[in-house]
Amino acid sequence: MEFGKVTDEELEQIYFTLPLDPPVNKDVLKKGKGKTKFYVGCAKWGRKDWIGKLYPTGTKEKDFLEYYAGIFNSLEFNATFYRSPSPDQVRQWKSKVPKGFLFCPKFPQTITHLKRLKNVQNELNAYLEAVHEFGDNLGPIFLLPNPQMSPKQIESIQQFIADFPKDVPLFLELRHQDWYTDGYNKELFDFLKKQKRGTIITDAAGRRDCAHMYLSTPEAFIRFVGNSLHPTDYKRIDDWVQRIKLWMENGLEKCYFFMHQHEELHSPELIKYLIDELNKHCGTNIEPPVMQTPTPPVVNKRKASKGGTLFD
């Protein structure tokens, strides 16, 4: 994943501390039922370089999804962005996962990036017809409008969401910087609350504004972009565990947490660290992945910056 990527030199200078929770979160979360259900996973399953690390040596590519779904209970499904699947393809994927596993597919780029949410009914119908085949394995669909779409195009985004089927969960990710000039665009946030649609929080080194902390529903959808197990990755996860703990105490119902790395080879190690820390601090009982090879030791997180000032 290239979004938010910075150089090693820039990485050392970034202030990673998460923003304070906006006051509105307490009002949103108090409507939640608590007893948080966790869905933790990656953005893809087809990684050959996970053989011998996450997947047993000798695993065939055709069996990757089955092994993945035996380790994690969800997938942030980015592949659907590049090509809208057929109903038959979706049925094949569904046949390889157990009950309770969730696919969280992304809208195809034809809808979001090329046509910018306008005059897309035919494409949308075909996409929904396909993902409907996931049945109980369909999680929330996540909507990423063209990054060039700013608050000037708010009506297009609102109209698309308002017309979207109410019985299909939807979360919104925004990348244009103007949405975050004051934390989160108030008009759009109020609209999402009214529509009961979720906000996506993306934590990437080069785009700290996208780690906005605003929850429009009692559910969190977090996309974490690490930097190849740099020491700051672990400290950032520590901060997330404490924030999630706070949200749990205030009524959080569901937490979707998807791990990215600019080099996806390293995602399993950081997910294992996340799960271990959630179990330790939040009273959860999430089964961590069993690594086929030893997990590298965690470097001293308080010395993640050369100057020693980032976390002191």
Phi, psi and omega per residue, in radians:
M1 nan 2.200 -3.076
E2 -1.649 -0.300 -3.068
F3 -1.063 2.257 3.097
G4 1.324 0.240 -3.113
K5 -1.317 2.426 3.109
V6 -2.309 2.920 3.082
T7 -1.301 2.849 3.104
D8 -1.047 -0.633 -3.137
E9 -1.155 -0.745 3.120
E10 -1.166 -0.630 -3.110
L11 -1.018 -0.633 -3.104
E12 -1.198 -0.309 -3.042
Q13 -1.817 -0.021 -3.035
I14 -1.465 2.390 3.067
Y15 -1.575 1.868 -2.958
F16 -1.619 -0.132 -3.084
T17 -0.956 2.324 -3.118
L18 -1.178 2.547 3.079
P19 -1.077 2.740 3.039
L20 -1.104 2.666 3.093
D21 -1.176 2.317 3.036
P22 -1.196 2.562 -3.104
P23 -0.961 -0.530 -3.083
V24 -1.104 -0.420 -3.105
N25 -1.053 -0.655 -3.136
K26 -1.109 -0.694 3.129
D27 -1.172 -0.665 3.128
V28 -1.221 -0.790 -3.048
L29 -1.251 -0.509 -3.111
K30 -1.176 -0.248 3.060
K31 -1.489 -0.122 3.130
G32 -1.414 2.869 -3.091
K33 -1.686 -0.054 -3.129
G34 1.225 -2.683 -3.096
K35 0.836 1.006 -2.966
T36 -0.962 2.259 3.030
K37 -1.711 2.280 -3.084
F38 -1.839 2.395 2.995
Y39 -2.201 1.919 -3.029
V40 -2.158 2.343 3.140
G41 -3.017 -2.857 -3.118
C42 -1.943 -3.002 3.131
A43 -1.701 -0.225 -3.110
K44 -2.698 2.836 3.113
W45 -2.030 -0.342 -2.974
G46 -1.519 1.113 -3.130
R47 -1.902 1.936 3.112
K48 -1.112 -0.549 -3.096
D49 -1.348 0.029 2.982
W50 -1.554 -0.146 3.076
I51 -1.178 2.253 -3.096
G52 1.510 -0.107 3.078
K53 -2.090 -1.040 3.083
L54 -1.750 -0.714 3.099
Y55 -1.735 2.560 3.135
P56 -1.066 2.603 3.068
T57 -0.972 2.327 -3.141
G58 1.663 -0.055 3.130
T59 -1.076 2.339 3.115
K60 -1.523 2.642 -3.119
E61 -1.012 -0.645 -3.112
K62 -1.122 -0.296 -3.109
D63 -1.795 0.015 -3.084
F64 -0.977 -0.866 -3.064
L65 -1.100 -0.701 3.139
E66 -1.096 -0.729 3.101
Y67 -1.174 -0.765 -3.141
Y68 -0.997 -0.813 -3.085
A69 -1.244 -0.215 3.013
G70 -1.508 -0.179 -3.116
I71 -1.847 -0.795 -3.098
F72 -2.015 2.813 -3.115
N73 -1.869 0.149 3.139
S74 -2.823 2.867 -3.133
L75 -2.500 2.213 2.948
E76 -1.415 1.834 -2.860
F77 -1.600 1.523 -3.100
N78 -1.332 -0.362 -3.057
A79 -1.044 -0.523 -3.125
T80 -1.220 -0.229 3.072
F81 -1.195 -0.666 -3.048
Y82 -1.451 -0.476 -3.139
R83 -2.716 2.168 3.095
S84 -1.182 2.258 -3.059
P85 -1.359 2.860 3.021
S86 -1.596 2.762 3.071
P87 -0.982 -0.668 -3.139
D88 -1.130 -0.712 3.111
Q89 -1.098 -0.718 3.123
V90 -1.108 -0.724 3.117
R91 -1.086 -0.635 3.096
Q92 -1.133 -0.769 3.110
W93 -1.096 -0.786 -3.113
K94 -1.040 -0.612 -3.084
S95 -1.164 -0.256 -3.052
K96 -1.765 0.008 -3.079
V97 -2.111 2.686 -3.120
P98 -1.441 2.976 3.033
K99 -1.052 2.405 3.128
G100 1.668 -0.292 3.102
F101 -1.321 2.433 -3.105
L102 -2.089 2.270 2.915
F103 -1.610 2.279 3.093
C104 -2.032 1.424 -2.977
P105 -1.368 2.629 3.100
K106 -1.577 2.567 3.060
F107 -1.120 2.520 3.107
P108 -1.106 2.580 -3.105
Q109 -1.129 -0.418 3.071
T110 -1.024 -0.707 -3.127
I111 -1.313 -0.806 -2.974
T112 -1.555 -0.740 -2.981
H113 -1.740 -0.692 -3.094
L114 -1.437 -0.858 -3.120
K115 -1.676 -0.111 3.048
R116 0.908 0.764 2.997
L117 1.278 0.116 -3.122
K118 -1.913 2.442 3.103
N119 0.923 0.862 -3.049
V120 -2.053 0.287 -3.013
Q121 -1.045 -0.705 -3.138
N122 -1.132 -0.811 3.134
E123 -1.136 -0.689 -3.134
L124 -1.169 -0.732 3.121
N125 -1.059 -0.754 3.141
A126 -1.132 -0.711 3.136
Y127 -1.143 -0.806 -3.130
L128 -1.165 -0.612 3.077
E129 -1.065 -0.673 3.142
A130 -1.248 -0.935 -3.050
V131 -1.196 -0.334 3.053
H132 -1.016 -0.465 -3.118
E133 -1.227 -0.241 3.041
F134 -1.166 -0.443 -3.137
G135 1.019 -2.245 -3.126
D136 -1.195 -0.165 3.106
N137 -1.585 0.096 3.101
L138 -1.568 2.085 3.041
G139 -1.641 -2.859 3.111
P140 -1.139 2.499 3.021
I141 -1.558 2.424 -3.141
F142 -1.973 2.370 -3.011
L143 -1.839 2.051 3.040
L144 -2.044 1.710 3.075
P145 -1.101 2.811 3.052
N146 -0.825 2.246 -3.110
P147 -0.999 -0.307 3.092
Q148 -1.378 -0.185 -3.141
M149 -1.343 2.057 -3.075
S150 -1.918 -3.073 3.061
P151 -0.982 -0.293 3.066
K152 -1.144 -0.395 3.137
Q153 -1.848 0.421 -3.068
I154 -1.052 -0.610 -3.118
E155 -1.122 -0.647 3.119
S156 -1.128 -0.726 3.135
I157 -1.186 -0.781 3.140
Q158 -1.103 -0.726 -3.121
Q159 -1.138 -0.742 3.131
F160 -1.071 -0.799 -3.117
I161 -1.189 -0.719 -3.136
A162 -1.093 -0.580 -3.111
D163 -1.505 -0.175 -3.064
F164 -1.292 2.515 -3.115
P165 -0.915 2.256 -3.059
K166 -1.184 -0.417 -3.063
D167 -1.533 0.056 3.100
V168 -1.929 1.992 -3.131
P169 -1.045 2.483 -3.101
L170 -2.469 2.383 3.038
F171 -2.138 2.566 -3.060
L172 -1.984 2.264 3.010
E173 -1.968 2.361 -3.135
L174 -2.153 2.441 -3.119
R175 -2.121 -0.323 3.110
H176 -1.171 2.304 -3.019
Q177 -1.092 -0.453 -3.070
D178 -1.196 -0.262 3.069
W179 -1.225 -0.339 -2.986
Y180 -2.021 0.422 -3.108
T181 -1.158 -0.410 3.105
D182 -2.396 0.938 -3.136
G183 1.527 -1.127 3.089
Y184 -2.828 2.367 -3.111
N185 -0.909 2.052 -3.010
K186 -1.135 -0.715 -3.122
E187 -1.072 -0.782 -3.125
L188 -1.240 -0.683 3.134
F189 -1.074 -0.796 3.113
D190 -1.088 -0.639 3.090
F191 -1.115 -0.786 3.141
L192 -1.103 -0.714 3.084
K193 -1.040 -0.797 -3.125
K194 -1.121 -0.664 -3.131
Q195 -1.431 -0.148 -3.090
K196 1.051 0.787 3.089
R197 -1.973 2.520 -2.991
G198 -1.570 2.804 3.034
T199 -1.778 2.455 3.042
I200 -1.701 2.334 3.078
I201 -1.880 2.090 -3.141
T202 -1.944 2.099 -3.114
D203 -1.821 1.732 3.131
A204 -2.249 2.539 -3.021
A205 -1.003 -0.771 -3.025
G206 -1.528 0.015 3.134
R207 -2.434 1.283 -3.073
R208 -1.189 -0.354 3.126
D209 -1.161 -0.490 -3.123
C210 -1.291 -0.222 3.027
A211 -1.579 1.188 -2.874
H212 -1.535 -0.372 3.066
M213 1.306 0.107 -3.127
Y214 -1.510 2.211 3.098
L215 -1.946 2.101 3.130
S216 -1.673 -0.162 3.045
T217 -2.406 2.942 3.100
P218 -1.349 0.568 3.108
E219 -2.304 2.502 3.120
A220 -2.002 2.434 3.086
F221 -2.238 1.868 -3.002
I222 -2.009 2.237 3.041
R223 -1.957 1.967 -3.069
F224 -1.833 2.207 3.141
V225 -1.968 1.880 -3.124
G226 -1.588 -3.131 -3.059
N227 -2.248 1.089 3.019
S228 0.999 0.737 3.093
L229 1.139 0.531 2.968
H230 -1.048 2.597 -3.140
P231 -0.890 -0.556 3.132
T232 -1.153 -0.444 3.108
D233 -1.012 -0.755 -3.083
Y234 -1.233 -0.711 3.109
K235 -1.142 -0.659 3.103
R236 -1.117 -0.717 3.094
I237 -1.106 -0.710 3.094
D238 -0.983 -0.768 3.132
D239 -1.128 -0.672 3.121
W240 -1.148 -0.692 3.121
V241 -1.044 -0.743 3.129
Q242 -1.199 -0.629 3.103
R243 -1.195 -0.731 3.108
I244 -1.117 -0.665 3.081
K245 -1.024 -0.773 3.101
L246 -1.052 -0.795 -3.135
W247 -1.123 -0.670 3.095
M248 -1.055 -0.767 -3.141
E249 -1.109 -0.449 -3.094
N250 -1.670 -0.005 3.036
G251 2.093 0.175 -3.115
L252 -0.969 2.245 -3.106
E253 -1.584 -0.771 -3.107
K254 -2.411 2.582 3.066
C255 -2.347 2.003 3.021
Y256 -1.727 2.155 -3.110
F257 -2.317 1.992 -3.070
F258 -2.038 2.283 -3.032
M259 -1.679 2.277 3.008
H260 -2.163 2.676 2.907
Q261 -2.369 2.645 3.045
H262 -1.094 -0.491 2.934
E263 -2.026 1.758 -2.988
E264 -1.082 -0.221 3.061
L265 -0.853 -0.605 -2.981
H266 -1.680 0.040 -3.104
S267 -1.058 -0.736 -3.096
P268 -1.017 -0.687 -3.129
E269 -1.084 -0.731 -3.083
L270 -1.303 -0.546 3.039
I271 -1.129 -0.727 3.108
K272 -1.043 -0.749 3.118
Y273 -1.092 -0.773 3.112
L274 -0.995 -0.866 -3.092
I275 -1.125 -0.749 3.114
D276 -1.028 -0.722 -3.121
E277 -1.271 -0.645 3.051
L278 -1.074 -0.782 3.136
N279 -1.106 -0.621 -3.101
K280 -1.292 -0.703 -2.984
H281 -1.845 -0.355 -3.011
C282 -1.992 0.055 3.109
G283 1.242 0.306 3.113
T284 -1.430 2.940 3.127
N285 -2.363 0.972 -3.111
I286 -1.492 2.331 -3.138
E287 -1.318 2.058 3.134
P288 -1.352 2.713 3.081
P289 -1.156 2.509 3.069
V290 -1.632 1.994 -3.098
M291 -1.392 2.390 3.116
Q292 -1.294 -0.433 3.058
T293 -2.143 2.697 -3.079
P294 -1.009 2.443 3.066
T295 -1.308 2.336 3.140
P296 -1.094 2.585 -3.135
P297 -1.125 2.631 3.100
V298 -1.381 2.152 3.103
V299 -1.244 2.621 3.127
N300 -0.880 1.957 -3.039
K301 -1.236 -0.433 -3.105
R302 -1.362 -0.132 3.100
K303 -1.975 0.525 -3.104
A304 -1.227 -0.382 3.106
S305 -1.876 2.445 -3.140
K306 -0.984 -0.671 -3.122
G307 -1.446 -0.121 3.113
G308 1.232 0.363 -3.033
T309 -1.885 -0.233 -3.021
L310 -1.084 -0.703 -2.973
F311 -2.105 0.124 -3.139
D312 -1.542 nan nan
